[in-house]
C-alpha cells in the first residue's frame, strides 16, 4: 500500500512538472524522475520511525475514532488539533492499515503540494525552468520538510502548502482564491497567524479589496461545518483556537530559535512574555508604516519580501514558540534564494535555526545552544530588512 501511494505521488509530481513544461527533453525528464525516486526513498526510510508525539497523541486519537464510530466521534472534543485535521484521522480509523503510515503519507502528499506551491511563487518572478525545478526539488529535500512529515508524523506541510498557495494567488491576481487558501491554512493550524499579517499590506496596496475579506471567515465556517453537523457545538468549534491560548504552556521558549533563546533563569515570566508580545506588535507596526508610505509603488518583489519577513520575525519575538514554528520561513527562504541566488545563505541559516530545535526533540539534548539559531535568524532578518529597504527605494516601473 505504501509503495503504491509513493508511486502515485511520484507520478503526480512528474505530471505537475510536465504541465508546467519544465522538461526540455527526455534526458531532463528521466534525470528529474531519478532524483524524485531518491527523494521518496529518503521518506520511505523514515516512515517506520515512531515518535512520542505519535504514541502519546496521534495513535490514541485514531483509536478513539475507531472505537467511537469514526466520523460520528467528531461531535466530541478530541486532542488539540483543529477539526479539519481530525477529519483525516477519522477517515484513517476506517482503513485496516497501520495508521502511522497513513498519517505520514498524508504529510508526504502535502510535501508535494508544498513544493509545487513554492515553485509557483518562484514562477511569478522568473521564467527560468532551471530555477523552477530547483525550487521544487530543494523544498522536497529540505531537511525540516523530510523530518517533519515522514519522520516526525507532523502535519506542518498541510497548513504551509495552503499558506504558500494563498501568497501565490494574491500576487497572481486571484484575491478570492487567496483568501480561501489563507483560511484553509489557518483552519489546519493556528501557526498560520505568523504570515497572515502580510494580508493587511495586500489590502492597502489593492492586491485585496474589502469585499474579499468576508471570504476568510466564510471559508473557515464551511471548513468546520462537518464537525458541527456531527453534533459538535458551533461556538465551541469556531472558537477552538481562543480556548487553546492557555494550553500553549507558560515556558518562554520550547526548543525554538526565538529571541528568548538568549535568556535563561528569567524570574518574571509574565512580564518577559508581555515584552515579547509588545516587541512583535511594534515589529509588525513598523513594517505596516513602511508599507503604507510606499503603498503606491510596492512591487511584487517587495510584497513577497514582506511575507518572508513576517514568517521569521513574528515567531522570533513572540513567547511560547515551539521547535517547528519557523516552518513557513524554512520554505520561503528556499523560494527567496532561488529568486535571488546571491542570498543562497539564507535557507542555510534558517534551516540551521530550525534543525537545532528538531535535534533537541529527536535526541532529547541540544546539539548547540538554541541561541546560536536565534543569532542566525537575526542575521537573516537584517539581510531581509536591508533588501526590503532597497526595494522600497526603487520605483515600481524601474524593477
NORCOR-V207193 format. One record per run of one state. SS is the DSSP state (2 for helix, 1 for strand, 0 for the rest). FROM is the first residue (numbers start at 1). LEN is the number of residues. If there is no record, write none. Layout:
BEGIN
ss:from:len
SS:FROM:LEN
SS:FROM:LEN
END
This chain:
BEGIN
ss:from:len
0:1:1
2:2:18
0:20:6
2:26:21
0:47:5
2:52:16
0:68:2
2:70:6
0:76:7
2:83:10
0:93:6
2:99:25
0:124:5
2:129:13
0:142:1
2:143:9
0:152:4
2:156:16
0:172:3
2:175:14
0:189:1
2:190:7
0:197:1
2:198:7
0:205:5
2:210:20
0:230:4
2:234:5
0:239:1
2:240:4
0:244:1
2:245:3
0:248:5
1:253:2
0:255:4
2:259:4
0:263:6
2:269:25
0:294:6
2:300:18
0:318:3
1:321:2
0:323:4
2:327:13
0:340:1
2:341:3
0:344:1
2:345:19
0:364:6
2:370:24
0:394:2
2:396:3
0:399:1
END
